[in-house]
Amino acid sequence: MKRISVFSLLALTALLVLLMAAPSARVFAGGSSGNEQQINPPPFDFADFFYEENGVNLSVLDAPESGRFGRFRQTGPPAAVGQSNWIIDNSDTSPIHSNVRILATTGAYRDDTGLPDVFFSIIAFARSDKFFGNIEPPAGSVPGTPTDPDNLVSGTPNNARGISMEQIIGIPNSNLPGCNQGAPFNPNPTTGCQSAFEAYAGLTQRVNGGLAPQPCGSMGDGLKPCFPVTSVETPHLRQDWRVSSNRNRIDNSASFAYFSDNLLGMWVITYHWYTQFAIGGRPGQMVPTANCQKVLAAAARQNGLSLDGTPIIRSGNELNFLEGQPGLPPQFGLTAADQPPLSAPCAAEGKEDPAGGDGGAVWLVCPTIPDPTQGGIAQDAFIDTVRRPDGTPIDPRFTQTFQCLRDTGQFCSPSQARGAGLAADSLRIKPKLN
């Protein structure tokens, strides 16, 4: 028999010690569901220094108006009685995150597919461009002129990346047009363009028992009744969120990538609503058009009704079809001839005044969970979804998907995982510190 040398024994012993000391998969508080290894961390808020490095005014972020998790809103919507929206959890060791772990997990439709498989954390609300306190316009810009249409002058140095977070996310009401597919971001006031990461909010349009066809404030027509736009918290929504998760640099559909450029996971809010051509309520258009009645009936049959009785809108193509935008495939089982004309659209969209004149959220600090499987949704997290007065969700698929992810660490079906994984694979890019 071949003898084992003392050196070999020592080597084997050292190897065993190393294997025993090797770290296992990370387990966060509340995150393990039992048997599976936890690979993905649940969501935490960002560290203060990381906000500042990305051009955020910390004093505005930490003000009550922003409602930042970790400082405000530990209880109350979206948390039910006895729940917390966030907790302190010192298990996180990420250098760019704090110890505030987010439990409130908001569901959203994926913009290109309309599927209910996106989850994010609404950490804070940005109600004006004062939120971006470390932003300066290009040299030579004059506030209030086309060289600085959004009055970005702050008197403090620009962030270290040289491109403002506001420009990456999207500037509402900017003079810059949207970039063509694959075109790079260009802040030039005459030849430039911008792309946007949009989160679509459908606020309830029910006012005093009826439906108001226009929002109050700068997005509306100035007439009454109008529906308020001062809050996007769940009790004020008619349907669940939708996010433009299909926009990234990988396929040239955007100038920036959400997870590698938009380091704070922010969104510019696009509000969408049904117009007087769909629900009436305005001089000269007190009742809906026959065309919109037909389109809304088809949309309701396919998608169901929201809290205010109007049809749910799940995808970008559906909204654009309702708006009468040309060049789209027919939606809701209708034909191209059924699409509303641009002169009488059934739906419309808009963004709030970036100076804060409308009083509501213009942007969200709302990072999407890159991969919600294998611990990305912790055991003590809860789903934030729009519910009927009896507590049942208007789209139960969000709850079903959330429960599968929380309880098993996986999507409910392989096809659902593939649909969500296409986006996750393209977004798994480690962010670079400034």
N, C-alpha and C positions, 0 to 999 in steps of 0.2 A: 504494500500500500504506500502510495506517495505521501510523504510527510509534509505537513503545512508548516512553513517557517514562522518564526516569531513575528517577522515583518508582515507576513500575510495576515496573521491573526490581528495584529495591531491595525492594519488597513481595514479589515472587515469590521472591527469594533468601531473605528472612526466613522465608517460609512453608516453603520446602524445608528450611531449617535446623531449624525446629520439628518438621516431620514426621520428619526423621532422628533428632531427639533424643527423640521421644515414646517412652515406655516400651512395650515389647511385653508380651504376656501373661507373667505371672510363672512362672519355672521354678525349682522347688526341687530340691535335691540328690537324685538318685535318682528324680526324679519324671517326667521326660519319657520317653515311649515312642517318640519319633522324630519323627513329622510333625505331630501335632496340637498345638494350642496348649494350654498348661496354664492352666486357669482356676481350679480349686479347689485349695486348699492341702491337703497331707496333714496328719494329726493331730500336734499338739505338746502337751506338758504345759502346764498353766497356770503363770503366774508366781506367786511366793510371795505378793506383795502382793494378788493377785486372790483367792487362797484366803482370806487373812485378811479381806479386805473382805466376803467372803461367809460369814463366821462360822466358819471352820475353824481349829482349834488347830494351828498350824504345827508345834509340838513333837511332837504326836501323829502328824500326817501324815508327818513325817520320821523317825519311830521305826521300827525293824525290823518291828514287828507290822503296819504298814500296807503294807509292801512297795512303796513308791512308786517307779514308774519314774523313772529319772534318779539314784536313790540306791541302789536295790536291784534285784535280779532282771534284770540285764542279760543273763545267760545262765540256762539252766534253763527248765523249763516256763513258757510253752508253746513256747519256742524249742527246736528240735532241735539236735543236736550241730553246731557250726560256725555257728549262727545267733545273732543278738542280738535281744533284745526291743525295744531302743531304742538310739539313737545320739545323739551331739552333732552338731547341725546349725545353724550360725550364719546360715543363709540366711533364717530367719524374722524378720520385722519387726513382727509383731503386738504391740501394747503390752500385751496381757493374757496372752501366752504366753511360755514359756521357750524355750531352745534345745534342749530334749530332744524329738527327733522319735520317734514311736512306730512301730515296724515290725510288732509283733504285732497282727494284725487279727482280731478274734473275730467269728464269724458268729452270727446269731440269727434265729429265726423271728419274723415279724411277727404280733402277737397276734391281730389281727382276721382276717387272711387265712391264716395258717399258712405263708406263703411264706418261703423262705430268702433274703431280700434285704436284711437289716439287718446293718450292720457297725459295731462299736464298739471302743474301746480301753480295756482294764481297767488303769487307771493306778494305782489304790490301793484298799485294802480298809479300810473303817471298821468296827471291831469293837465299838465301844460309843459311847454318846452323848458321851463325852469328846472324840471327834473334832470335835464341834461346840463348840469351847471358848468362842466369843464369843456364846453364846445365853443369854438370860434369859427366864423365863416372864413373863406379864403382871404388872403391879404388884400387890402384895398376895398373890402366890401363896406357898403354904407347901410346901416340899419333901415329897414322899411322900404328899400329899393329892390329892383330885380336882382341885384347882386347879393342881397341877403333878404329874401322874401319872407323868411320866418323869424327874423329878428333874433338870430342866434348869438349875437355878441354877448359875451359874458365877462370879458376882462381877465380871464384866467387861461392858463395854457391849454392847448388842445391835448387830448389824450395821446398816449405814446404811440398808438398805432397810426396816427395821422389821418384816420377816417373816423368821423364821429359815429357813435352808436346810432344816433338818430338817422343819419344818412343810410346806414346799413339796414335798419328796420323799415324805414319809410317815413317820409315827412308828409303829413296830411295837407291838402290844399296847396301843395308846392307848385311853383310855376314849371317845374321840371316834368316832362312827360315820362311815361313808363318806358323802360328799356325794351328794345326788341329782343327776341329770344337769342341768348348767347352774347348779347352786347355787354361790354364792361360798364360798370358804374362810372358816370362822368358828371361831376358837380358843376361843370361850366354853365353859367346862367343862360347862355344863348344856344349852345349846341348840346347840352348835357341831357342825361336821363337818369332815372332812378328806378330801382325795383323795390318791392315791399314784401315783408312777411306778414300776411294778414290773418287775423283771427276775426271770424264773422259772428257778430252778436245779433240775435233776434230778440229784441225787447218786446214785451207785451204791448199791443196796440189798443187794448181795452181801456177806455176812459169813460167813467160815469155810465157804465152799462152798455156803451156802444163802442165801435171801432173808429179810432182816429187814423186818417190816411196819411198823415205827415208827422215827422218828429218836431218837437219844439226846438228852438234855437237856430243856429246857422244852417243846419241841414234841411230845414223845412221851408214852407212857403209863407210863414208869418201869420197864418190864419189859425183859428180855433174850430174844432178841438184839435189838439196835438198831443202826442204821447211823450212823457218825460224821458230824458236821456242822461240823467245825472247819476245813474247807478247801473252797473252790469252784474251785480251780485245775483245769485241764482233766483231769489224770489221775484226778481224783476224780468226774468227771461220768459219768453213764450215757448222756446225750444232750446235744445242743446247746441253748444258751440260747433263751429266748423273751422278748420285751420288749413292754411295753404302749405301743407306738408310736402307737396309734390314739387316745390320750387327749390332747386339746388344747382350748384355749378357742375355737378357730375354730368347731367344731360343738357347743360346750357340753357336751362329754363329760368335761370336767375343769375344776377351779377354776383351774388354772395351765397355761401352755404350756411344753412341754419346753425349747425353745430360747430363749425370751424371758424366762422366769421362773427356770427351773432352770439357772442360768448355768454351773454346774460340770458339767452333764451327769451328775448322780448318779442312782442308782436304789436303791430299797429292795428287798432280795432276798426273794422269796417262794419258799420251798422246797416242792416237791410230790413226792408219793410214792404208791405203791400200798399199800393197806391189807391187813389180815388177811383181809378178805372177798375180796380178789383173789388173794392169794398164801399165805394161811394163816399158821400160826406163832404163834398165841396160844391160851391156854387157852379152851376153848369155841368156838374157830374155828381148828382146826388145818389145815383144808383150805379151799380157795376155795369160794364159793357157786356154784351152777350158773349163776346170772345173771351174775356177774362173769366166769366162764369163757367164756360166750358173748360178752360185750362185749369182753373182752381179745382173744379170737380174731379178732373183726371188726376191732379196732383194729390188730392185728398185720398182717392181710392188707392193710389200707389204707396204713399208715405204716411198716411194718417194725419190727424189734426193736432195742432199745438194747443197750448193752454187757452189761447184767446179765440180758438175756433178756426183759425186760418191753417192752411196746409203746412206741414213740415217741409223745409228745404234742406236737402242733405248734401248736395254737391254744387260745385261751381257752375257746371253746365246747366243744372236746373235753374239756378238763379239767373244766369245770363239768358236762358230761354225766356223766362218770365219777364226779363227786362227788354226783350226784343232785339238782343244783340245779334247781328248777322253772322252767318257762317257756322252755325252750330247744328249738330244732329238733333232731330226732334226728341223731346222728352215726354215722360209720363204716358207713353204709348200713343202719343198724338202724331200728326203729320206736320211737315214743314208749313203747310197752309194754315195750321192752327196757331202758329207762333204770333204773339201780340206784335203789333207794329211799334216802332220806336216812338211814334207820336201818341200812343196810348198804351204804355207798358203796364203790366200787371204788378210789377215790383220795381224797387229802386234801391240804391245803396249810397252811402256817403260816410265821411269821416268828420270827427268833431274839430272844432277850432283849436289849432295847436297852441294858441296863446292862452287857452283855458276858459274862453268866454262861454262855453256851453255848460261848464261845471261838472262834466262827467269825465270818464277815463278816455284818454286819447291813445295811450299805449298800455300794455301790460308787461310786468315782469312775471313771466309765466312759462318757465322752461318745460318743454316736452320731455317726458321720460324716454330716453333713447331706445332702451330695450326693457320693456316691463316684465320680461320673463325672469325666472330664477332669482327672485328676491327683489326685482325692481319695484314691485308693489309689496309692501310689508304686511304682516299679519294683522297689525293694528290699524292699518289704513282703512279709509271708508270712501265710497263712491259719491261724488258730487254730481248729481244729475237732476234735470228738471222733472218735477213730480206733480201729479194731479192733487187736488185737495184731499183725496183719500189716502195719499201717500204712495200710490203706485206710480212708477216711472212712465213717462209718455213713450219712451222707447226702451223696453226692458232689455234689449240686447247689450246696452252699456253695462247694466248690472250683471248680466250673465257672463260677459267677457271678463269683467273685473273680478268676479268670484272665481273663475277658472284660474286667472293669473295669481290671485292672492292665495288660493287654497292648494293649487298644484304647481305653481311656478311656470305654467305653460298656457298658451291659448287653448280655446275649447276644441279646435279642430286643426288638422294640418293645413287645410286650405286657408284658414284665417291667419295662421302663422306665416304662411308664404306671402300673403298679401301685405302683412305688416312688416315682414322681414325684408322685403325689397327696399323699403325706405330705411330700415335700420342699418342694413349693410352699407348703404351709400352715405350714412351719417356717422359711422363709427370712426371719427377722426379726432384724435386727442387735441384739445385746444391748446394753442400756444399762449403762454403768458406774455404780456406786453413788453 
